[in-house]
Amino acid sequence: MSPEEKIIKIMDSCLRALENINQGNKRLAIGDLHHAMHKLTAAESLLWAEIEEEENNTS
C-alpha cells in the first residue's frame, strides 16, 4: 500500500472517530484513533523508505 493510500485510510479513521464522538461512542472513537496512529506510523515509514531510495539512486 502506498503512503498516499495509507493517508486516505488515516483520514477515514479520523472521520469515523468524529462521527463516533458525535454519536456518543467514545470507546469506538478511541479505537478509530488508535488505528489512525498505527497507519500514520506506517505511512511515515513508507515515505522515509521512498526518500532513502530516491537519494540512493541519485548518488
Beta strands, then each sheet from edge to edge (+ up, - down):
end
